Amino acid sequence: MADVVTKSKPGGKRGAVNVDIQHSSSPSPSVWQGFGRKVRLLLPYVWPKGTSSLQGLVMLCVGLLAAERLVNVLVPIYSKNIVNELSAGGPWTSLVSTVCIYTLLKFLQGGGAGTSGFISNLRQFMWIKVQQFTSRGVQVRLFSHLHGLSLRWHLERHTGDVLRSIDRGTSSINNLLSVWFGLVVFTCMVLYLTCTILITEWRTKYRREMNNQDNSAKSRAVDSLLNFETVKYYNAENYEVRCFEEAIFKYQWCEWKNSASLALLNQTQNIIIGSGLLAGSLLCAYMVSHGQFQVGDYVLFGTYIIQLYTPLNWFGTYYRLIQSAFVDMENMMSLLAEHREVEDADDAQDLQLTAGQVEFQRVCFSYVPGTEVLQDVSFTLEAGQTVALVGPSGSGKSSILRLLFRFYDPQGGCIRVDGQDISRVRQSSLRSYIGVVPQDTVLFNDTIGNNIRYSRATASDEEVQRAATAADIHARILELPQGYDTEVGERGLKLSGGEKQRVAIARTILKEPQIILLDEATSSLDTQTERNIQASLAEVCTNRTTIVVAHRLSTIVGADQILVLHRGQIAERGRHHELLEQRGLYAAMWRKQQKGFDTPTEKRTGNFTEDT
């Protein structure tokens, strides 16, 4: 009857070392709340609609289950018959027949010590495909749902928490499905059932607390490892170890409470079962001794009572498994219930890109209600032109790129591409025409070649190398021992910041998009490399609509239009020389930056110099 005790897991929340556990005074909701919703979620995967072969397997398993119950009823009867015939000295031929039937039934039923019989083994084997179908369906649905959530949700998530919820949620469904067959054998023993239900419900809070610590542990461990360099920078290894030990204490304390309450439940069940077995056996023995029952009747009673209590024992285990499965699924259910902030309209069509004109019309946007990041922003970017967005941090430059890429939808106004409202077109079609070089590039733990090829999986090696040459990284890749097969490490940590950014530029060049978004694309590069890449980007962006977010004004002096953002509004607009003549915000920013580039004879202005 004992559950398998979960192993201790490291990790935990950051903070001062303190092994005391804070108990919440608020009552925990029952896991049976929303039972109908959970069943409706699982039913399509338990009953595989549209798959006749799997539906046939489900029906066959149900039939085998019924046959297994029938065999369990017949085994004690034939056991009684054998004892009575032996006691009465019955004929050999009849005894042979009874023993053979009894042996066949035991073969179908299975022996003792937990040995499964032929029917049970066959049913479990038949159920494998159904269980795999269910597990695959739920995992794929959840994974697809997570990719459909907004950028806002992903920025706020704890990756370790999400991964642990997925792992535990999908495994809990498998545990849940494996127990349905046992439910039909439960017999109504009021005291036993009441005791089991009440104590198990009481234990729920400990299971839920354990899951919370499990999620925190996963998040804490992942966060610490992902920030390995930061830990080293601040000599915080001992602090991380103390936090790690604190998390172990917290998890083990929750684990102990869960295990102790389970032991209490098991002992209570054993007392109830033992008392009932003692009372029934004494009564039956009394009747046999007074000639009211035969010896075989005592055997029949003993066999039946054991078969009765075995399902009751399993009831306690199954009830705990079901409840634990529901508790484990709570996090996964919460993930599935997350609202998709950006969704395609029901009548959404593919974007029909003809030229690449981009228009922002009175766009308003805020990440937090009441705090507007963009206010009444309007501008038009003709096809093939380049517009540069400049301004202080927090002025809304990157938000414009995110809105065009439809990571978010604006609260007001409209964004159009070639006259089509992007909120009315499919996100996948919109993004297929847009290439992005982000400010902070994160690479996959794969080869450099595959990281570049990620934008177009069908690209040939020659095309990948041409893109790398345009991004001024081809020569550097050839210097590496394994060339394009060099592994970049997790998040690209084996490459420098400039190398990662050049890989991102090569990836975008390979995609050959019609609209290009450059978000501080050369911020991590040295002066010479920046000049080389500026020339490459200028060639790539030719005849393509380009939006550039720039901090170094010297990189955007040739832009067709420069928008100066200040506190979420367009404060100035025009070409480079026009803005300098206005002697406003742009001119002040230009003068400030030029002071940092002054030399005795000249100052740098991008890909050219002018006399001071």
Secondary structure, 3 states (H helix, E strand, C coil): CCCCCCCCCCCCCCCCCCCCCCCCCCCCCCCCCCHHHHHHHHHHHHCCCCCHHHHHHHHHHHHHHHHHHHHHHHHHHHHHHHHHHHHHCCCHHHHHHHHHHHHHHHHHHCCCCCCCCHHHHHHHHHHHHHHHHHHHHHHHHHHHHHHHCCHHHHHHCCHHHHHHHHHHHHHHHHHHHCCHHHHCCCCCCHHHHHHHHHHHHHHHHHHHHHHHHHHHHHHHHHHHHHCHHHHHHCCCHHHHHHHHHHHHHHHHHHHHHHHHHHHHHHHHHHHHHHHHHHHHHHHHHHHHHCCCCCHHHHHHHHHHHHHHHHHHHHHHHHHHHHHHHHHHHHHHHHHHHCCCCCCCCCCCECCCCCCCCEEEEEEEECCECCECCEEEEEEEECCCCEEEEECCCCCCHHHHHHHHCCCCCCCEEEEEECCEEHHHECHHHHHHCEEEECCCCCCCCCEHHHHHHCCCCCCCHHHHHHHHHHCCCHHHHHHCCCHHHCECCHHHCCCCHHHHHHHHHHHHHHHCCCEEEEECCCCCCCHHHHHHHHHHHHHHCCCCEEEEECCCHHHHCCCCEEEEEECCEEEEEECHHHHHHHCCHHHHHHHHHHHCCCCCCEEECCCCEEEC
